[in-house]
Amino acid sequence: MPLLLGAVLGVVGFFAVPVVGLPLGFVLGVFLGELAGTGRGPHRARSA
């Protein structure tokens, strides 16, 4: 699921911000997918 969300946001980012949108959208999509899958926020990831 996170990779699929990353791919979708990467394609959207590619058209929204032509130069850096693809990698930025992919990374953001994977992060959001993992965040939704685990239910933990960034504050818990730092303490782990």
C-alpha positions as CSV (number, residue, x, y, z in Angstrom):
1,M,0.0,0.0,0.0
2,P,2.7,2.6,0.8
3,L,4.5,2.0,-2.5
4,L,1.3,2.4,-4.4
5,L,0.5,5.6,-2.6
6,G,4.0,6.8,-3.2
7,A,3.7,6.1,-6.9
8,V,0.4,7.9,-7.2
9,L,1.7,11.0,-5.3
10,G,4.9,10.8,-7.3
11,V,3.0,11.1,-10.6
12,V,0.9,13.9,-9.2
13,G,4.0,15.7,-7.9
14,F,5.7,15.3,-11.3
15,F,3.0,17.4,-12.9
16,A,2.6,19.8,-9.9
17,V,6.3,20.6,-9.5
18,P,8.1,19.5,-12.6
19,V,11.7,19.3,-11.4
20,V,11.5,17.8,-7.9
21,G,7.9,16.7,-7.8
22,L,8.5,13.0,-8.7
23,P,10.9,12.1,-5.9
24,L,9.3,14.5,-3.4
25,G,5.8,13.1,-4.1
26,F,7.1,9.5,-3.9
27,V,8.8,10.0,-0.5
28,L,5.8,11.9,0.9
29,G,3.5,9.2,-0.3
30,V,5.5,6.4,1.2
31,F,5.8,8.3,4.5
32,L,2.0,8.9,4.6
33,G,1.3,5.3,3.7
34,E,3.5,4.0,6.4
35,L,2.1,6.5,8.9
36,A,-1.4,5.4,8.1
37,G,-0.5,1.7,8.2
38,T,1.3,1.8,11.6
39,G,-0.8,4.4,13.3
40,R,2.2,6.0,14.8
41,G,3.3,9.5,14.4
42,P,6.8,10.9,13.9
43,H,7.2,11.6,17.6
44,R,6.9,7.9,18.4
45,A,9.4,6.9,15.6
46,R,12.1,9.1,17.2
47,S,11.7,7.4,20.5
48,A,11.9,3.9,19.1
